[in-house]
Amino acid sequence: MSLLISNIGSLVTNDPALGAGPLGLLADAAVVLDGDRVAWVGPAAAAPAADEHTDAGGRALLPGFVDSHAHLVFAGDRTAEFHARMSGRAYEAGGIRTTVAATRAASDAELNANLTRYLAEMLRQGTTTVEVKSGYGLSTPDEARSLRIAAGHTAETTYLGAHVVAPEYADDPDGYVDLVTGEMLAACAPYARWVDVFCERGAFDGDQARAVLTAGVAAGLRPRVHANQLGHGPGVRLAVELGAASADHCTHLTDADVAALAGSDTVATLLPGAEFSTRAPYPDARRLLDAGAAVALSTDCNPGSSFTSSMPFCVAVAVREMGMTPDEAVHAATAGGALALRRTDVGRIAPGARADLHLLDAPSHVHLAYRPGVPLTAAVWQGGARRL
């Protein structure tokens, strides 16, 4: 069945060949879907006939958000940790290891139910493509089952056994790296597309991160890196050197880091939810964009440092706090995320693209930043099927 969506007040295509500017903006537009693909895009007056019709009512239509960094397979709750941090008190217990203990104790059904819940939250806010990481099991069976569960929901699964050193290996971090690059990798690779590592003080240093990523690549996985979140370090340049699809966080960058990103195909994925939830400095998106680096926005949804599933929230924060224009932030949350996942079928509305669409209850995509915190999603299509 084909579907004509007409009377679109403002259409974000992310294809400059179809409309104005980098967003490929079209006014008074129409889109035709055929099955799970976009079949036609253009002026409403020239739209072809279709089997079914939806009137957009002058609203804005944009591609579904592409969230290329999320940690959604977990159990437990870290409210007390957040409350303590926001109240100015030191919090000694908790952290990632609290979530690890809860995740290990949870059943497959409980983990799957939690993942399903958070994906549904994302969909209700216009997110149609999500990357999901492991990283809260930190044992071979728990990492493997986390990825197996995630693979039941998305093709974008990431092996993050190297999130932090497992508690059993607290006194033997190199032994844990051997596990991550050996037995654990072998068990997880069948369920993963990507390999990731938290290259940061308190997690894994440059040599350890290199070992994890190169082992993952040898097993057929593609690299991405948690880089330069807490301070300056080797993560960004390691990501560029190894041809990683993305370097994620990028909060603390030297001029050399920025130049490396700008001269590479590695996407700088910025995660403002983490800074919002930790009161850390926000990454300087303006600096990256002005240098010519590709930028994505993602939620970093996780129970500890960024417990938000809302891409509209991240768009608004990026505009208010990170020097991005509304156009740049929307592009980063759609086409930027697609680039960070090396996808050409999502993050745009053009013939042949996957029919993932987000209709706003607003006349312009700018309202995502103009009206922060307001639920603006009017309808969502995912793979051509209306989900909301």
Secondary structure by P-SEA (a helix, b strand, c coil): cbbbbcccccccccccccccccccccccbbbbbccccccccccccccccccbbbbcccbbbbccccccccccbbbbbaaaaaaaaaaccccccccaaaaaaaaaaccaaaaaaaaaaaaaaaaaacccbbbbbccccccaaaaaaaaaaaaaccccccccccccccccccccaaaaaaaaacaaaaaccccccbbbbbcccccccaaaaaaaaaaaaaabbbbbbbcccccccaaaaaaaaaccccccccccccaaaaaaaaaccccccccaaaaaaaccccccaaaaaaabbbbbbbccccccccccccaaaaaaaaaacccccaaaaaaaacaaaaaaaccccccccccccccbbbbbcccccccccccccccccccccccccccc
